[in-house]
Amino acid sequence: MRTFVVLLLSFYSNLIVGQPNDSLTVYNRSAPGARIISVRNGKYIVFTQKINSGKNKLLLVPGGPGASFEYFEVFPTYLKDDYEIYYYSPLGSFLSDQPQDSTLQKVDEYVEELEEVRQALGLEHFFLLGHSWGGRLCLAYANKYQNNLKGLILSNATGLGKKLVEQNGQVISDYDRYQQQLIADIAETLPGMRHYGDSLRRCLITPVNQPRLMDSIMKTIRPLFIKKHFLRLATPPEAVTRSRIHSTPEIKLHWLTEDTQKIDALSELGNITVPTLFIGAHYDYIPPNYEEARRAMKKARNVTIYITPNGSHRPMWDDSENYFAALKSFVAQVNQHNR
């Protein structure tokens, strides 16, 4: 996932991370529906917030790792009726404790933390949605605790397909290879970068084998990449901007990123029995491995795939109507089946 790190960490590097005692933190910790929950054997606290009330309980897990939950603030706008929404800020992210201890950065530990949060909130037979890296955490959670779930929603989830592919004598992740193709597509539209297109596409220029050249190329391509594949809006919504400001730079949680990559998602998918929705987006930079994921889910009662036609990595914002229509349709189908 080295290309991802080169591409996005530098994007976050110039942003200010919210401090535990700033005024916005104090406001959110005392906001209506806010609840602080003790986790990790009572050593740390994490932030949650309940929005609205309804029969459909939906717990949202942000990506990153370390992204602020604030970019989920669009959900109540589209899920007004019969939805009870819960924001959750995992350990190490905004409004929760941020211990500088790499031994805490294990997926298994976050799975148990999520279970502690579920128990504290009293959630039973609920819908769990994870976005981006949060999708991988939710999959790991479902692999162990799916009896608690009514349905699993994996939105723009990372690392669902094959881990390694061989290209041009190199063994790289399919994640990196897919991003290389997207970067090459942009390079080939720019006169000053066009000559790099073929080498990027063939992975002759990567962050591993030519880091300086790749960094130089990305200085030009990165802003275009973000506008095409991260958020396809002329002006980022205020909630997304706040989320970026308050996100913990992934470099601080790089041990968790590395630990996540060690897990075989396809084997986990093979254990899932609860209804599952994969939401992707046509312009997302995440590889479209949903069909491969569906084939692995031989035990699941219902597997639905929906690719928003106009969205990128934040389709809840840049393709909202399609995104939430698919989510509500899935929830309705699950409810109908359970009658």
C-alpha beads as a LAMMPS data file, in Angstrom:
LAMMPS data file: protein, C-alpha beads

339 atoms
338 bonds

1 atom types
1 bond types

-500.0 500.0 xlo xhi
-500.0 500.0 ylo yhi
-500.0 500.0 zlo zhi

Masses

1 110.0

Atoms # bond

1 1 1 0.000 0.000 0.000
2 1 1 2.998 2.239 -0.465
3 1 1 1.423 4.258 -3.315
4 1 1 -1.514 5.075 -1.048
5 1 1 0.863 6.350 1.629
6 1 1 2.763 8.538 -0.817
7 1 1 -0.456 9.842 -2.331
8 1 1 -2.512 10.713 0.713
9 1 1 -0.212 11.149 3.698
10 1 1 1.303 14.201 2.122
11 1 1 -2.248 15.450 1.528
12 1 1 -2.956 15.243 5.254
13 1 1 0.484 16.424 6.355
14 1 1 -0.356 20.121 6.082
15 1 1 -3.557 19.807 8.071
16 1 1 -3.883 20.607 11.759
17 1 1 -4.890 17.722 13.999
18 1 1 -7.461 18.655 16.631
19 1 1 -6.138 18.797 20.188
20 1 1 -7.937 17.085 23.077
21 1 1 -8.708 20.374 24.857
22 1 1 -9.640 22.658 21.971
23 1 1 -13.077 24.283 22.035
24 1 1 -14.492 22.087 19.278
25 1 1 -13.483 18.943 21.187
26 1 1 -15.166 20.165 24.362
27 1 1 -18.305 21.026 22.405
28 1 1 -18.553 17.637 20.736
29 1 1 -17.902 15.687 23.911
30 1 1 -20.863 17.451 25.503
31 1 1 -23.097 17.441 22.393
32 1 1 -26.571 15.887 22.529
33 1 1 -26.318 12.110 22.312
34 1 1 -22.585 12.098 23.054
35 1 1 -21.238 9.325 25.233
36 1 1 -17.711 8.526 26.362
37 1 1 -17.030 4.788 26.689
38 1 1 -14.177 3.096 28.540
39 1 1 -12.322 0.496 26.444
40 1 1 -9.195 -1.638 26.486
41 1 1 -9.773 -2.911 30.039
42 1 1 -10.791 0.547 31.217
43 1 1 -7.449 2.144 30.365
44 1 1 -8.710 4.460 27.623
45 1 1 -11.841 6.236 26.459
46 1 1 -13.477 6.581 23.061
47 1 1 -16.159 8.933 21.806
48 1 1 -19.603 7.955 20.485
49 1 1 -22.692 9.956 19.610
50 1 1 -26.275 8.896 19.005
51 1 1 -28.238 10.804 16.370
52 1 1 -32.021 10.437 16.135
53 1 1 -34.098 7.422 17.165
54 1 1 -35.574 4.638 15.089
55 1 1 -35.970 0.923 14.568
56 1 1 -32.951 0.650 12.254
57 1 1 -29.809 0.904 14.384
58 1 1 -26.762 1.889 12.330
59 1 1 -23.237 2.114 13.763
60 1 1 -20.732 3.928 11.536
61 1 1 -17.004 3.149 11.569
62 1 1 -14.727 5.698 9.830
63 1 1 -11.711 4.950 7.694
64 1 1 -8.105 6.030 7.771
65 1 1 -7.188 4.516 10.137
66 1 1 -7.476 7.691 12.168
67 1 1 -10.089 9.545 10.110
68 1 1 -12.494 11.719 12.057
69 1 1 -16.098 10.505 12.041
70 1 1 -17.284 14.002 11.059
71 1 1 -17.532 13.151 7.361
72 1 1 -20.459 10.890 8.324
73 1 1 -22.559 13.955 9.214
74 1 1 -24.330 13.622 5.852
75 1 1 -26.012 10.387 7.006
76 1 1 -28.763 11.971 9.146
77 1 1 -29.708 14.210 6.214
78 1 1 -30.641 11.215 4.059
79 1 1 -31.627 8.746 6.779
80 1 1 -34.249 10.733 8.638
81 1 1 -37.016 8.188 9.146
82 1 1 -36.645 5.107 11.332
83 1 1 -32.853 5.359 11.545
84 1 1 -30.907 5.588 14.777
85 1 1 -27.344 6.526 13.845
86 1 1 -24.253 6.110 15.988
87 1 1 -20.949 7.863 15.336
88 1 1 -17.875 6.146 16.740
89 1 1 -14.338 7.423 17.049
90 1 1 -11.903 4.487 17.465
91 1 1 -8.930 4.742 19.790
92 1 1 -6.310 7.021 18.265
93 1 1 -8.780 9.232 16.422
94 1 1 -10.548 12.529 17.074
95 1 1 -12.224 13.006 20.480
96 1 1 -10.926 9.645 21.710
97 1 1 -7.692 8.961 23.568
98 1 1 -4.629 8.982 21.331
99 1 1 -1.958 6.896 23.089
100 1 1 1.384 6.748 21.314
101 1 1 1.822 2.998 21.755
102 1 1 2.280 0.809 18.683
103 1 1 1.417 -2.336 20.660
104 1 1 -2.185 -1.099 20.790
105 1 1 -2.376 -0.885 17.005
106 1 1 -3.610 -4.388 16.242
107 1 1 -6.764 -5.239 14.312
108 1 1 -7.747 -7.851 16.899
109 1 1 -7.564 -5.190 19.600
110 1 1 -9.823 -2.872 17.609
111 1 1 -12.291 -5.711 17.064
112 1 1 -12.554 -6.178 20.820
113 1 1 -12.819 -2.420 21.302
114 1 1 -15.707 -2.305 18.846
115 1 1 -17.408 -5.108 20.757
116 1 1 -16.958 -3.153 24.003
117 1 1 -18.597 -0.154 22.325
118 1 1 -21.492 -2.278 21.060
119 1 1 -22.119 -3.670 24.526
120 1 1 -21.956 -0.238 26.149
121 1 1 -24.433 1.173 23.622
122 1 1 -26.727 -1.820 24.070
123 1 1 -26.890 -2.557 20.348
124 1 1 -28.423 -5.887 19.341
125 1 1 -29.299 -7.059 15.854
126 1 1 -28.017 -3.828 14.304
127 1 1 -26.501 -2.691 11.015
128 1 1 -22.740 -2.086 10.980
129 1 1 -21.225 0.131 8.297
130 1 1 -17.505 0.561 7.772
131 1 1 -16.044 2.967 5.240
132 1 1 -12.607 2.532 3.625
133 1 1 -10.261 1.035 6.266
134 1 1 -13.276 0.969 8.577
135 1 1 -14.750 -1.620 6.205
136 1 1 -11.822 -3.923 6.891
137 1 1 -12.305 -3.463 10.630
138 1 1 -16.024 -4.207 10.324
139 1 1 -15.276 -7.332 8.294
140 1 1 -12.872 -8.517 10.983
141 1 1 -15.529 -7.762 13.596
142 1 1 -18.195 -9.680 11.669
143 1 1 -15.831 -12.614 11.279
144 1 1 -15.955 -13.022 15.071
145 1 1 -19.172 -11.362 16.258
146 1 1 -21.620 -11.548 13.364
147 1 1 -24.338 -13.013 15.598
148 1 1 -24.795 -9.474 16.900
149 1 1 -25.480 -8.117 13.424
150 1 1 -28.610 -7.709 11.365
151 1 1 -26.619 -6.645 8.334
152 1 1 -23.066 -5.710 7.305
153 1 1 -22.315 -2.768 5.003
154 1 1 -18.819 -2.398 3.551
155 1 1 -18.471 0.983 1.866
156 1 1 -15.450 1.630 -0.376
157 1 1 -13.618 -0.963 1.703
158 1 1 -9.901 -1.525 1.236
159 1 1 -8.102 -4.836 0.817
160 1 1 -10.959 -7.150 -0.156
161 1 1 -9.245 -8.890 -3.071
162 1 1 -5.951 -10.565 -3.843
163 1 1 -3.027 -9.142 -1.945
164 1 1 -0.134 -9.595 -4.364
165 1 1 0.277 -9.672 -8.105
166 1 1 3.379 -9.952 -10.277
167 1 1 3.948 -7.276 -12.843
168 1 1 7.074 -6.628 -14.812
169 1 1 9.177 -8.737 -12.475
170 1 1 7.867 -7.043 -9.347
171 1 1 5.546 -8.459 -6.718
172 1 1 3.184 -5.680 -5.706
173 1 1 -0.281 -5.460 -4.205
174 1 1 -3.233 -5.267 -6.561
175 1 1 -4.178 -2.135 -4.602
176 1 1 -0.946 -0.418 -5.656
177 1 1 -1.174 -1.710 -9.205
178 1 1 -4.701 -0.329 -9.611
179 1 1 -3.629 3.080 -8.334
180 1 1 -0.676 3.046 -10.717
181 1 1 -3.135 2.671 -13.609
182 1 1 -5.216 5.610 -12.376
183 1 1 -2.111 7.751 -11.951
184 1 1 -0.952 6.786 -15.431
185 1 1 -4.353 7.758 -16.860
186 1 1 -3.958 11.265 -15.452
187 1 1 -0.315 11.563 -16.478
188 1 1 -1.222 10.765 -20.068
189 1 1 -3.564 13.779 -20.171
190 1 1 -0.797 16.212 -19.158
191 1 1 1.733 17.299 -21.796
192 1 1 4.541 17.565 -19.249
193 1 1 3.798 14.143 -17.765
194 1 1 2.665 12.170 -20.792
195 1 1 6.041 10.523 -21.311
196 1 1 5.781 8.888 -17.875
197 1 1 2.456 7.232 -18.625
198 1 1 3.676 3.893 -19.960
199 1 1 6.315 3.477 -17.244
200 1 1 3.764 4.242 -14.537
201 1 1 1.290 1.793 -16.053
202 1 1 3.909 -0.963 -16.236
203 1 1 5.067 -0.213 -12.663
204 1 1 8.537 0.768 -13.799
205 1 1 8.094 3.939 -11.746
206 1 1 6.711 3.272 -8.266
207 1 1 7.276 4.629 -4.742
208 1 1 9.433 1.557 -4.118
209 1 1 11.796 1.446 -7.068
210 1 1 11.964 5.179 -7.895
211 1 1 10.723 7.086 -4.824
212 1 1 12.161 10.499 -5.733
213 1 1 10.809 10.465 -9.261
214 1 1 7.440 9.185 -8.067
215 1 1 7.238 11.932 -5.459
216 1 1 8.070 14.530 -8.108
217 1 1 5.368 13.184 -10.413
218 1 1 2.789 13.115 -7.615
219 1 1 3.369 16.779 -6.779
220 1 1 1.673 17.545 -10.085
221 1 1 -0.802 14.676 -10.237
222 1 1 -1.921 14.502 -6.603
223 1 1 -4.400 17.440 -6.687
224 1 1 -5.969 16.073 -9.878
225 1 1 -6.115 12.579 -8.417
226 1 1 -7.900 13.807 -5.300
227 1 1 -10.477 15.747 -7.307
228 1 1 -11.189 12.777 -9.564
229 1 1 -10.963 9.817 -7.198
230 1 1 -11.308 11.101 -3.623
231 1 1 -14.079 13.712 -3.665
232 1 1 -15.688 14.862 -6.912
233 1 1 -17.054 18.177 -5.683
234 1 1 -15.839 21.644 -6.617
235 1 1 -15.892 22.712 -2.971
236 1 1 -15.497 20.199 -0.129
237 1 1 -18.452 20.250 2.294
238 1 1 -17.709 21.858 5.634
239 1 1 -18.080 18.537 7.479
240 1 1 -15.506 16.904 5.192
241 1 1 -13.096 19.785 5.746
242 1 1 -13.509 19.466 9.518
243 1 1 -12.964 15.729 9.255
244 1 1 -9.702 16.271 7.395
245 1 1 -8.531 18.845 9.927
246 1 1 -9.297 16.515 12.835
247 1 1 -8.028 13.287 11.288
248 1 1 -4.973 11.670 12.822
249 1 1 -2.260 11.408 10.144
250 1 1 -2.050 7.777 9.084
251 1 1 1.698 7.793 9.654
252 1 1 0.941 7.847 13.396
253 1 1 -1.077 4.652 12.991
254 1 1 1.125 2.951 10.415
255 1 1 1.515 -0.146 12.573
256 1 1 -2.233 -0.659 12.370
257 1 1 -2.130 -0.239 8.598
258 1 1 0.595 -2.861 8.349
259 1 1 -1.243 -5.238 10.678
260 1 1 -4.396 -4.899 8.574
261 1 1 -2.501 -5.914 5.448
262 1 1 -1.506 -9.216 7.042
263 1 1 -5.122 -10.383 7.251
264 1 1 -6.599 -12.505 4.457
265 1 1 -9.894 -10.786 3.716
266 1 1 -11.121 -13.532 1.394
267 1 1 -10.950 -16.143 4.134
268 1 1 -12.867 -13.826 6.468
269 1 1 -15.504 -13.215 3.822
270 1 1 -15.979 -16.968 3.541
271 1 1 -17.170 -17.073 7.147
272 1 1 -19.825 -14.360 6.854
273 1 1 -23.457 -15.507 6.971
274 1 1 -25.303 -12.216 7.603
275 1 1 -26.695 -10.165 4.699
276 1 1 -23.940 -7.976 3.294
277 1 1 -23.915 -4.902 1.082
278 1 1 -20.841 -3.759 -0.809
279 1 1 -21.051 -0.120 -1.856
280 1 1 -18.386 1.045 -4.268
281 1 1 -18.048 3.969 -6.642
282 1 1 -17.189 4.243 -10.303
283 1 1 -14.395 6.775 -9.726
284 1 1 -13.024 5.362 -6.462
285 1 1 -9.307 4.643 -6.223
286 1 1 -10.073 1.408 -4.350
287 1 1 -9.778 -1.627 -6.663
288 1 1 -13.172 -3.000 -7.761
289 1 1 -12.843 -6.429 -6.131
290 1 1 -16.472 -6.792 -5.109
291 1 1 -17.285 -9.651 -7.480
292 1 1 -14.318 -11.578 -6.130
293 1 1 -15.560 -10.824 -2.623
294 1 1 -19.057 -12.033 -3.525
295 1 1 -17.671 -15.333 -4.819
296 1 1 -15.897 -15.832 -1.501
297 1 1 -19.122 -15.304 0.462
298 1 1 -20.669 -18.735 -0.038
299 1 1 -22.388 -18.782 3.361
300 1 1 -23.996 -15.332 3.354
301 1 1 -27.789 -15.253 3.067
302 1 1 -27.740 -12.230 0.814
303 1 1 -24.882 -10.384 -0.880
304 1 1 -25.619 -7.145 -2.708
305 1 1 -23.175 -5.084 -4.754
306 1 1 -23.896 -1.527 -5.758
307 1 1 -21.479 0.805 -7.554
308 1 1 -22.527 4.444 -7.464
309 1 1 -22.183 5.779 -11.016
310 1 1 -20.943 9.264 -10.143
311 1 1 -19.122 8.769 -6.844
312 1 1 -15.506 8.509 -5.783
313 1 1 -14.069 7.545 -2.384
314 1 1 -16.663 9.712 -0.636
315 1 1 -19.820 8.688 -2.549
316 1 1 -22.004 9.578 0.416
317 1 1 -21.126 13.161 -0.537
318 1 1 -20.491 13.245 -4.279
319 1 1 -23.212 10.739 -5.276
320 1 1 -25.513 11.028 -2.275
321 1 1 -28.842 10.192 -3.894
322 1 1 -27.603 6.920 -5.365
323 1 1 -25.554 5.991 -2.317
324 1 1 -28.349 6.352 0.204
325 1 1 -30.969 4.861 -2.094
326 1 1 -28.839 1.699 -2.245
327 1 1 -28.306 1.682 1.518
328 1 1 -32.014 2.123 2.270
329 1 1 -32.977 -0.523 -0.275
330 1 1 -30.623 -3.027 1.345
331 1 1 -31.937 -2.283 4.833
332 1 1 -35.526 -2.651 3.586
333 1 1 -34.718 -6.015 1.980
334 1 1 -33.138 -7.308 5.179
335 1 1 -36.098 -6.137 7.235
336 1 1 -38.547 -7.733 4.795
337 1 1 -36.691 -11.048 4.948
338 1 1 -36.717 -10.992 8.759
339 1 1 -40.489 -10.489 9.064

Bonds

1 1 1 2
2 1 2 3
3 1 3 4
4 1 4 5
5 1 5 6
6 1 6 7
7 1 7 8
8 1 8 9
9 1 9 10
10 1 10 11
11 1 11 12
12 1 12 13
13 1 13 14
14 1 14 15
15 1 15 16
16 1 16 17
17 1 17 18
18 1 18 19
19 1 19 20
20 1 20 21
21 1 21 22
22 1 22 23
23 1 23 24
24 1 24 25
25 1 25 26
26 1 26 27
27 1 27 28
28 1 28 29
29 1 29 30
30 1 30 31
31 1 31 32
32 1 32 33
33 1 33 34
34 1 34 35
35 1 35 36
36 1 36 37
37 1 37 38
38 1 38 39
39 1 39 40
40 1 40 41
41 1 41 42
42 1 42 43
43 1 43 44
44 1 44 45
45 1 45 46
46 1 46 47
47 1 47 48
48 1 48 49
49 1 49 50
50 1 50 51
51 1 51 52
52 1 52 53
53 1 53 54
54 1 54 55
55 1 55 56
56 1 56 57
57 1 57 58
58 1 58 59
59 1 59 60
60 1 60 61
61 1 61 62
62 1 62 63
63 1 63 64
64 1 64 65
65 1 65 66
66 1 66 67
67 1 67 68
68 1 68 69
69 1 69 70
70 1 70 71
71 1 71 72
72 1 72 73
73 1 73 74
74 1 74 75
75 1 75 76
76 1 76 77
77 1 77 78
78 1 78 79
79 1 79 80
80 1 80 81
81 1 81 82
82 1 82 83
83 1 83 84
84 1 84 85
85 1 85 86
86 1 86 87
87 1 87 88
88 1 88 89
89 1 89 90
90 1 90 91
91 1 91 92
92 1 92 93
93 1 93 94
94 1 94 95
95 1 95 96
96 1 96 97
97 1 97 98
98 1 98 99
99 1 99 100
100 1 100 101
101 1 101 102
102 1 102 103
103 1 103 104
104 1 104 105
105 1 105 106
106 1 106 107
107 1 107 108
108 1 108 109
109 1 109 110
110 1 110 111
111 1 111 112
112 1 112 113
113 1 113 114
114 1 114 115
115 1 115 116
116 1 116 117
117 1 117 118
118 1 118 119
119 1 119 120
120 1 120 121
121 1 121 122
122 1 122 123
123 1 123 124
124 1 124 125
125 1 125 126
126 1 126 127
127 1 127 128
128 1 128 129
129 1 129 130
130 1 130 131
131 1 131 132
132 1 132 133
133 1 133 134
134 1 134 135
135 1 135 136
136 1 136 137
137 1 137 138
138 1 138 139
139 1 139 140
140 1 140 141
141 1 141 142
142 1 142 143
143 1 143 144
144 1 144 145
145 1 145 146
146 1 146 147
147 1 147 148
148 1 148 149
149 1 149 150
150 1 150 151
151 1 151 152
152 1 152 153
153 1 153 154
154 1 154 155
155 1 155 156
156 1 156 157
157 1 157 158
158 1 158 159
159 1 159 160
160 1 160 161
161 1 161 162
162 1 162 163
163 1 163 164
164 1 164 165
165 1 165 166
166 1 166 167
167 1 167 168
168 1 168 169
169 1 169 170
170 1 170 171
171 1 171 172
172 1 172 173
173 1 173 174
174 1 174 175
175 1 175 176
176 1 176 177
177 1 177 178
178 1 178 179
179 1 179 180
180 1 180 181
181 1 181 182
182 1 182 183
183 1 183 184
184 1 184 185
185 1 185 186
186 1 186 187
187 1 187 188
188 1 188 189
189 1 189 190
190 1 190 191
191 1 191 192
192 1 192 193
193 1 193 194
194 1 194 195
195 1 195 196
196 1 196 197
197 1 197 198
198 1 198 199
199 1 199 200
200 1 200 201
201 1 201 202
202 1 202 203
203 1 203 204
204 1 204 205
205 1 205 206
206 1 206 207
207 1 207 208
208 1 208 209
209 1 209 210
210 1 210 211
211 1 211 212
212 1 212 213
213 1 213 214
214 1 214 215
215 1 215 216
216 1 216 217
217 1 217 218
218 1 218 219
219 1 219 220
220 1 220 221
221 1 221 222
222 1 222 223
223 1 223 224
224 1 224 225
225 1 225 226
226 1 226 227
227 1 227 228
228 1 228 229
229 1 229 230
230 1 230 231
231 1 231 232
232 1 232 233
233 1 233 234
234 1 234 235
235 1 235 236
236 1 236 237
237 1 237 238
238 1 238 239
239 1 239 240
240 1 240 241
241 1 241 242
242 1 242 243
243 1 243 244
244 1 244 245
245 1 245 246
246 1 246 247
247 1 247 248
248 1 248 249
249 1 249 250
250 1 250 251
251 1 251 252
252 1 252 253
253 1 253 254
254 1 254 255
255 1 255 256
256 1 256 257
257 1 257 258
258 1 258 259
259 1 259 260
260 1 260 261
261 1 261 262
262 1 262 263
263 1 263 264
264 1 264 265
265 1 265 266
266 1 266 267
267 1 267 268
268 1 268 269
269 1 269 270
270 1 270 271
271 1 271 272
272 1 272 273
273 1 273 274
274 1 274 275
275 1 275 276
276 1 276 277
277 1 277 278
278 1 278 279
279 1 279 280
280 1 280 281
281 1 281 282
282 1 282 283
283 1 283 284
284 1 284 285
285 1 285 286
286 1 286 287
287 1 287 288
288 1 288 289
289 1 289 290
290 1 290 291
291 1 291 292
292 1 292 293
293 1 293 294
294 1 294 295
295 1 295 296
296 1 296 297
297 1 297 298
298 1 298 299
299 1 299 300
300 1 300 301
301 1 301 302
302 1 302 303
303 1 303 304
304 1 304 305
305 1 305 306
306 1 306 307
307 1 307 308
308 1 308 309
309 1 309 310
310 1 310 311
311 1 311 312
312 1 312 313
313 1 313 314
314 1 314 315
315 1 315 316
316 1 316 317
317 1 317 318
318 1 318 319
319 1 319 320
320 1 320 321
321 1 321 322
322 1 322 323
323 1 323 324
324 1 324 325
325 1 325 326
326 1 326 327
327 1 327 328
328 1 328 329
329 1 329 330
330 1 330 331
331 1 331 332
332 1 332 333
333 1 333 334
334 1 334 335
335 1 335 336
336 1 336 337
337 1 337 338
338 1 338 339
